[in-house]
Each structure stands twice: as C-alpha cells, then as structure tokens.
Amino acid sequence: MPPFLGYNKVNRGEGEVIVEIGEERDPLIVIGSHGEGRIMVFTSDPAPHWGSGFVKWEDYSRFWARAVRWVAHEIA
C-alpha cells in the first residue's frame, strides 16, 4: 500500500486495528462487528486529496472490492 498524505486521527475503540499509520501508529484500517453486521473504518481519504498515491496503486480496485465483499459477508 502506498504512503498517505494525511488521515483522520481517531481513538482506538473496540475494533481490531489491522493497519496503522504515522509515527504514533494511529489506526488506518479498523474492522469489527455489530450484531450480525461487520464494520470497516478507513481513516484516510480514498480519493486524490490524501490518497493521491493510493488511488494510483495497482491494487486499489481490488482492495475496495474485497473490503466491500468482507463487510457484506461474502468472504471470510
């Protein structure tokens, strides 16, 4: 995954932090569940503002497709 130019600083909650960012190792991607649903939090910008290299990343489409499929319970 390419570097990001910024992100939203959030408090660590009950979710599982699967990707950290910055010197302070802040959450970038957090997953969890609520009831029977799944939740994914992405704290940067999936567009050219903070994610200019991210949107050009060769796995950008694959990342989002898999994220949506995971949240929708289509993959484990």
LUMLOKE-898001 format. One record per residue: residue number from 1; x, y, z of N, C-alpha, C in turn. Coordinates in pm, whole numbers, plus 50000, padded with zeros to 5 digits. Example, Ala and Ser with C-alpha at 12.3 -4.5 7.8 and 13.67 -1.06 7.14 Angstrom:
BEGIN
(1 (51319 49431 50780) (51230 49550 50780) (51320 49670 50780))
(2 (51285 49775 50708) (51367 49894 50714) (51290 50003 50787))
END
This chain:
BEGIN
(1 (50086 49883 50000) (50000 50000 50000) (50090 50123 50000))
(2 (50064 50219 49912) (50148 50339 49907) (50127 50431 50028))
(3 (50217 50527 50048) (50201 50618 50161) (50083 50713 50143))
(4 (50033 50767 50254) (49923 50862 50253) (49974 50999 50296))
(5 (49910 51104 50247) (49949 51240 50281) (49880 51290 50407))
(6 (49784 51215 50457) (49714 51254 50579) (49609 51151 50616))
(7 (49551 51171 50733) (49446 51082 50782) (49375 51149 50898))
(8 (49260 51097 50933) (49184 51145 51048) (49230 51071 51172))
(9 (49270 51144 51273) (49316 51084 51398) (49193 51042 51477))
(10 (49189 50916 51517) (49075 50862 51592) (49123 50790 51717))
(11 (49035 50775 51812) (49066 50697 51932) (49052 50549 51900))
(12 (49134 50470 51964) (49120 50325 51949) (48996 50282 52024))
(13 (48911 50209 51957) (48790 50159 52019) (48798 50010 52041))
(14 (48688 49945 52024) (48683 49800 52047) (48719 49719 51924))
(15 (48728 49783 51807) (48759 49711 51685) (48903 49662 51681))
(16 (48930 49581 51582) (49065 49527 51562) (49139 49615 51461))
(17 (49246 49679 51505) (49327 49762 51416) (49410 49668 51330))
(18 (49388 49673 51198) (49464 49583 51112) (49573 49655 51033))
(19 (49564 49790 51024) (49670 49869 50962) (49687 49997 51043))
(20 (49811 50030 51075) (49842 50152 51149) (49915 50249 51058))
(21 (49914 50378 51098) (49977 50482 51017) (50047 50584 51107))
(22 (50150 50646 51056) (50219 50753 51127) (50313 50705 51235))
(23 (50390 50801 51285) (50487 50770 51389) (50421 50723 51517))
(24 (50299 50770 51542) (50228 50731 51664) (50147 50602 51646))
(25 (50159 50543 51528) (50090 50416 51497) (49940 50428 51522))
(26 (49882 50532 51463) (49738 50553 51472) (49664 50454 51382))
(27 (49538 50426 51412) (49461 50334 51328) (49439 50392 51188))
(28 (49463 50312 51085) (49429 50348 50947) (49309 50265 50903))
(29 (49316 50134 50930) (49204 50046 50897) (49168 49966 51022))
(30 (49041 49972 51058) (48989 49901 51175) (48869 49819 51130))
(31 (48861 49696 51178) (48746 49611 51147) (48679 49568 51277))
(32 (48554 49534 51266) (48481 49488 51383) (48345 49438 51343))
(33 (48262 49417 51442) (48127 49370 51416) (48030 49441 51509))
(34 (47905 49441 51466) (47796 49496 51547) (47674 49410 51518))
(35 (47629 49340 51618) (47520 49244 51594) (47568 49140 51496))
(36 (47493 49121 51390) (47533 49026 51285) (47609 49094 51172))
(37 (47629 49226 51182) (47695 49301 51075) (47844 49317 51099))
(38 (47912 49354 50994) (48055 49383 51001) (48079 49530 50973))
(39 (48187 49582 51029) (48221 49723 51017) (48366 49734 50974))
(40 (48394 49828 50884) (48532 49861 50849) (48544 50013 50850))
(41 (48648 50062 50916) (48676 50205 50922) (48808 50229 50849))
(42 (48807 50325 50759) (48926 50366 50685) (48946 50514 50715))
(43 (49054 50551 50784) (49066 50686 50837) (49136 50786 50745))
(44 (49175 50746 50626) (49234 50841 50534) (49133 50877 50426))
(45 (49180 50926 50314) (49096 50970 50205) (49113 50873 50088))
(46 (49006 50806 50045) (49019 50713 49933) (49023 50784 49799))
(47 (49038 50914 49799) (49042 50995 49677) (49176 51070 49670))
(48 (49197 51148 49565) (49328 51212 49546) (49374 51311 49653))
(49 (49290 51358 49743) (49335 51457 49842) (49452 51402 49926))
(50 (49424 51310 50018) (49531 51249 50100) (49583 51121 50038))
(51 (49506 51065 49949) (49542 50934 49894) (49585 50938 49749))
(52 (49659 51042 49710) (49697 51056 49569) (49773 50934 49517))
(53 (49863 50880 49596) (49933 50758 49555) (49845 50635 49568))
(54 (49754 50639 49664) (49664 50526 49691) (49572 50501 49572))
(55 (49514 50607 49515) (49422 50588 49403) (49493 50540 49277))
(56 (49625 50558 49271) (49703 50510 49157) (49763 50372 49182))
(57 (49747 50322 49301) (49801 50192 49341) (49739 50082 49255))
(58 (49820 49989 49211) (49771 49882 49123) (49664 49794 49188))
(59 (49661 49787 49320) (49561 49705 49390) (49446 49785 49449))
(60 (49433 49912 49410) (49328 49999 49464) (49188 49939 49446))
(61 (49153 49902 49324) (49020 49845 49298) (49001 49712 49371))
(62 (49103 49630 49371) (49096 49501 49440) (49076 49520 49590))
(63 (49148 49618 49649) (49134 49647 49792) (48989 49680 49826))
(64 (48929 49776 49753) (48792 49818 49784) (48691 49708 49754))
(65 (48711 49633 49647) (48619 49522 49616) (48621 49418 49728))
(66 (48739 49383 49775) (48749 49285 49884) (48694 49342 50015))
(67 (48717 49470 50041) (48664 49533 50163) (48512 49528 50164))
(68 (48451 49563 50054) (48304 49561 50045) (48252 49419 50056))
(69 (48317 49326 49991) (48275 49185 49999) (48288 49133 50141))
(70 (48393 49174 50212) (48410 49130 50351) (48299 49187 50438))
(71 (48273 49316 50426) (48167 49379 50507) (48032 49315 50476))
(72 (48010 49276 50351) (47883 49215 50310) (47876 49066 50341))
(73 (47973 49013 50413) (47979 48870 50449) (47993 48778 50328))
(74 (48045 48829 50219) (48065 48743 50102) (48196 48665 50109))
(75 (48291 48714 50192) (48417 48643 50214) (48447 48643 50364))
(76 (48522 48544 50406) (48555 48531 50549) (48667 48623 50588))
END
